[in-house]
């Protein structure tokens, strides 16, 4: 059997037969670099990046200057989300060919994936020098993504306009337009571009994946879940998609369903689901299990501040304040500006009457607030400061933090014109079995229904437990 025969088998859908045939030939000629490269390519095409990388490394060992192999290794490591490794291969390729536009584009994308947005932008200028005046439009998309993450929304939109002129009606570009206009709070344009993204027929599985962002904005939750199932069925970004589905179900308090998908992700080898277990078990009040999963995760990633905060939250629910304090201190050692961490630390020190360094810690908190950092919750600030202006600043920073963190569609509420009643709305995260609800329930019930309509809007996606009241409508 020849190389061409193997290629034909693979193209005709007999991937396993083609790969087995290639292995048989390789036993007879273990140093045949073309066979090894073909095997690596076939593994890559079926998504088996581990074996694809292994084959390409063998080929690289036989010929360290083969640019195709080096480029393949960079691509495969990138597809495996191993961006640091991918960066090493691209830099090696650029030593061999410093004017390779494809290599520069890869480096630009890798820095973007690593969150090094400014560096990515700087390298993109170098990439454009070697584009021969006909750059791949993707470079403008990458530049736009970097600018968006640097909150330079107008510049990002300019880059997207360039891309759109060269290659119109790309779903990902429509999504990027929408997200930038969301950053500029231009809701009409957000909806225009997100709707456009939804209307464009998907050309590949990645388009289905990207479209879910727009559908989530319009709260098309069930449609997104169907899309995730479709992607999982086709093994597309399966670890990421399974995890995203679990996270979405968690957001809507569908914890039993979410748990099934987190367990599936765990079986598939998705390490990041360990952190999500910690969050899910926090909400379902299985705090011992939550801490166990978070400890497994933190053993490998001890500097993950997000996981440390979830661990602290679970310790607080178990009234293990000393352990929670340790977590908050670890977070602040890693990142002093981590949102709310300093406030939580101070609050627990106060609870334990630990006054030894309290003045110093309060000053640290005050410095963070003056630097416009969301360092405490408004409720906590009442016990830290007797200055109403500082308390107001804390509340403002807290609101701005969550406004940026949670992207949501602004809902318009319309009165029923035929009703002459005055409508009163109560907004709270505490509708349910909570002290606020029990203290306020009589207030809701004593309103004169002849003159008023009463509405309650829950700010959290949680069940109302056994809490009930006489009301007109609770949302």
N, C-alpha and C positions, 0 to 999 in steps of 0.2 A: 504493500500500500504506500502511495506517495503522499507528500504534503498536500498536494492539490486534492487528492481523494479525501483526506481528513477534513480539509476546508469545506468541501462539498457536503460531506456528511453533517457537519456542524450547521451549515446554512440551511440544510433540508430538515432541520429540527432534531437530528439524532445527536444531541450534544454529548450525552453520556458515552455513546459508542465512539464518537470522535475523540473524546478525551482519553478513553481507555486505549484506543488504537495508537494515540500519540505516546502514551506511556509505554506501550509494547515496543514501539520503535526506539524509544529513548533507552530502553534496557540494552539494546544492541549498540546504540551510539550515544553513550551518556554525556558526551561533550559536544553534541551537535547543537550549536547555539540557535540555529533557526528553529529546530524542534522545540527547544526550551522556550523561546520567545513565543512561538505559536501556542504552546500549552498555557503560558502566562496570559496571553490574550484571550484564549477561550475561557479560562477561569474568571478573568475580569468581566467578560461579557455576560456570564451567568450570575455575577454578583458574589462569587467566592473570592473575596479580596485577599484573604489570608493566604490561600494557595497561589493566587496570582502574584502576590508580593514575593513569596518564596521562590517561584520560578524566575521572576525577573532579577532577583538577587543572585541566583545561580548564573544567569546570563551576564550580569554585571561582573561577576567574579572572573568569567572567561574573557570578557572584553570591557575594561573599565571606561573606555572612551566611546562606547556605543551610546550616542545621544538619545536614540529612540528608547532604549531600555531605561535610561536615567529619567527621561520624561515620563515614561509609564510608571516608574516607581513613585515619582512625585504625585502623579494623578491618583494612583491607587491608595497611597497613604492619605491623600486628601479625602478621597471617597470613604475611607475608613475613619475619618475624623481625627487622624493622627497628624495634626497640622505642623507640629514642631518637626517631626520626621520628614514631612513633605517639604518643609522649608530647607532642610539640609540638602535634599536631593536637587532642588531647584538652584540653590546657591552653587552646588557642584557643577550643574549644567552650565551656569553662567560663567564659571571659570573657563570651561571649554569653549563656550560660544557667547561672549559678552553682549553680542548684538541680536540675540535670539528674542524676537518679539513675543513668541509663545511662552518662553521662560519668564520674561518680565511680567506678562499677564498673570501667570501662575503665582508669581511672588506677590503681586498686588492683591490677588484674591486671598492668598494664605494670610497675609497681614490683616486683611479685613476680617477673616474668620477668627483670628486670634484676638480681635478687638483692638488692634493697633491701627486705628483709623488714620491718624495723621501720617504715620509711616507709609501706609498703603497709598495715600494721596501723593506723597512725595515720589514714591516709586512709579506711580502711574504716569508722571511727567516724563520719567526716563523711558518708560515703555512706549509712549507716544513718539519719542524721537526715532525709534526703530520700527515704526509701523508702516513705513514707505507710503505715507500720506493716505493710507486706506485701512485705518484701524478697525479691528473687530468691534462692533457696537457694544459688546459686553463690558468693555473698559469704562464706558460712560455710565453703565448701570452700577458697576462696582464703585465708581467715584460717587455716584448719587447716594448709595447706601452708606458710604463712609461719612459724607457730608450730613446726611440725615442723623446719624448717630452722634455727630458733633453738634447737632441742633442748628446747623446752617441750612435751614429748609429752603430758602429762596435759591441758593446756589445749587442745591440738590435738584430742584425742579428744573433749573437751566440744563443740567446734565441729562435729565430724563427727556427733555424736549429734543435734544440732539439725537438721543437714541431713537426716539419715537419717529423722527423724520426719516431716519435710515431704515428702521424696521418697525412699522406700525402694528398696532393691535396685538401686543405681547402682554399676556396676562400679568406676569410678574411686574412689568413696568406700570401697568394700571394700578396695581396694588401699591407700588412705591409712590406714585402720584398721590393716592389717597392718604397714605400714612404721613407724607410731608404736609399735606393740607390739614391733616388732623393736628399736627404739631403747630400749625399756624391758626388753629381753631376756626378754619373756614369749612363749616360743616356741610354747606351745600355742595362744595367741590369734592369733599370726602365722599359723599353719597354718589355723586356723578361718576367718579372713577371706580369706586367699588362696584357699582351697578354695571359699569362697562366691563369690568373684569369677570363678573358673573355671566354676562351675556356672551362673551367670547367662547366658542367651542374649544374644549381642551384638545391639544394635539398629542400630548404625552401624559404619562402618569404624574410627572412633576407639576403639570398645570392643575390637575385635580387637587394635588396637595396644597399648592399655593392659593388656590381659590378659597380654601376653607377660611383664610383670614378675613376675606370680605363677608362670607356667610356668617361668621361669628359676630362681626360688627352688627349685622342686621338680626342677630339672635336666631338664626336659622339652625338651631342646635340639632334637631333630629336629622336634618339634611347633612350636617357635618359628620354626625356619627355614621350615617350611611356611607359617606365618602371615605371615612377612615376604614370601615369594614371592607370596602372595595379595594383600597390600597393594601390592606393587610392580606387580603385574598391573593393579590398579585405580588406579594412579598416585596412591596416597594417601601424602602426606608423602614423596614418592619419594626426595628427597635424603637425608632423615634415615633412612628405612628401609633404603635401599641401604647407607648407611654403618654402620648398626647391624648389619646382617647381616654385613658385612665384619669388624666389630669382634668379633662373636660367634665367627665362624670363626677369627679370630686367637687368641682366648682358648683355643681348643681345638687350637691348633697346626696348623690346616688352612690353611696359608699360601697354597698354590696357589689354592684356591677363594677365599680372602679377597682375593687380588691381583686376580682377575677383577672382583670387585665394587668394589674401590677404583678400578680403571681405569674402570669404568662410571660411578662417581660423579664422576670427573675429567671425563669426557666431558659429563656432565650439568651441569657447572659448579659442583660442590660444592667450594668452596675448602678446607674443613676436612679433606678427605681427604689433602691434602698432608702434614699432620702425621702422619696414620696411616701413610702410606707410610714416613715416617721410622722409625716403630716397627716396622712389618713387616720392612723391610729390615735393621733391627738384628738381629731374631731370625733372619733367613735369611742373616746375615753378609755382606750386600751393603752395607757401610758407606759406600762412596763415593756410591752412589745415594741412600742414606738422607740423607746430609748435603746433597746437591743438592736434594732435595725440601724438606727443612727450611729451607734457605736461601731458597727461593722463598716459603715460608710466612712466614718471619720478616721478609722484606723488607716485607710488608704489615702484619704483626703483630709488631713487634720486641720487644714487652714480654710476649709469651706465655711465661711461665716454664716451663710444661710442655714446650713445644717446645724451649726452650733446654736443658733437662735431657736430653731425648732426643738433641739434637745433641752435648752433652758426652759422653754415653754412647757414641755412635758414634765420636767422636774418641778416646776411651779405648781402644776396641777396635783402632783403627789405631795405637795408641801415640803419638798426637799430644797429649801431655800439656799442652803450652803452650796449644793451642787449647781443650782441655777446661777449663783453668783460667780462660780468658777467659769461657767460657760460665757457669761457676759464679759468677764475680764479677758478671757481668751479672744473673744471677738474684738474687743477694744485694743488689744495688743497687736492684732493683725491689721485692724483698720479703725482708728480712733473716730472716724466720721461715719461709721456704719449706722444707718438710720435707727433711731430710738434706743440703741444699746446703752448709751450712757444714762438715759432716763430710767431704764429698767434696772440697771445696776444700782443707782441711787435709791430707787424705790424699795428694793429688797434690803439694802443696808439700813434704811430707815425702819423697815419692818422688824429687823433683828436688833434694832437699837445699837447698831455698830457705828459709833460716832467718831472713831479714831481719826479718820481722814476725810470726814464728811464735808468740811469747809473747802478743802482742796478739790474734791469731786464736784461740788456745786459750782465752783469757779470754772472748772473744765466744761461743765454743761453750759454755763453762761457764755463762755467763749465760743462754743460751737453754735449757740443760738445767734450770737452777734455776727458770726460768719455765715449766717443764713442756712444752717444745717438743721434738718428735722431730727433733733436729738432726744425728744421726749414727747409723750402724749399730753394733750391739754389737761386731762384730769390729774396726771402726775405733777404737772407744773404748779398746781395749787399748793402743794406741800413744800415746794422748793423755793418759791419766790412770793413775796408779798407786794410785788409791783405789777399792777394791772397791765401796763404797757408790755412788759416781758411776757406775761401770760397770753396776751393777745398775739404777740409775735410767735409764740410757740404754737398757738392754734392755727395761725396763718400758714406757717411752715408745714405743719402736719397735714392740712388740707391740700396744699400744693403738692406734697409728696405723693399722696394717694391719687390725686388727679392725674399726675404724670404716670404713675405706676399702672393704673387701671384705665384702659381705653374702652370707652363705652359710647353707645349711641345716645344722643340727647333725645329724650321723649317729650312730645308736646301733649299737654293735657288740655282738653277742651270741655267747657261747661255745657250742660244741656240747656239750650236756650229757653225751653218752655218752663223750666223750674225757677221760681223766685227765691228759693231758699239760699241762704249763705252757706257756702261750702268751706269746711275747715279740714285741713289735712295735717296729720301728725306723722313725722318721719322719725324712725328710731331703729337702731340695730338690736334693740332689746325686747321686741315683741316675742313673747314666749315665757318660759319659766325663768323669770328674771325679776329682781327686786323692783326695777323701774316699772314693769308692767303691773305688778301687784299693787304698787303704790298709786299708779295712775288709773287703774281700771274704773274706779268710781267716777273719776273726772269724765271719762268717755261716756259712761252710762247716764250721767246726769244732764248731758246736753239736751236742750229743748229741741226735739225732732220736728216740731212744727215750724221752727225758724231756721234750723240748721241741718245740713247733711254732713256726716262725719266720715272721714276717710283715714285709713292708716296705711302707711307705706313702709314696709320692712326694708331696711338697708342691707340685710344679710339674707343669703339664700339658705335659710334654715327652716325646719319645720316648727310650727307653733306649739308643739308638745300638747299638753292638756289645757293650755291657757285659752280661755274663751271670754268674750265680752259681747255685750249687746252693741252692735255697730252696723253702719250702713254698708261699708265695704272695706276689706283689708286686702292690700296688695303686697 
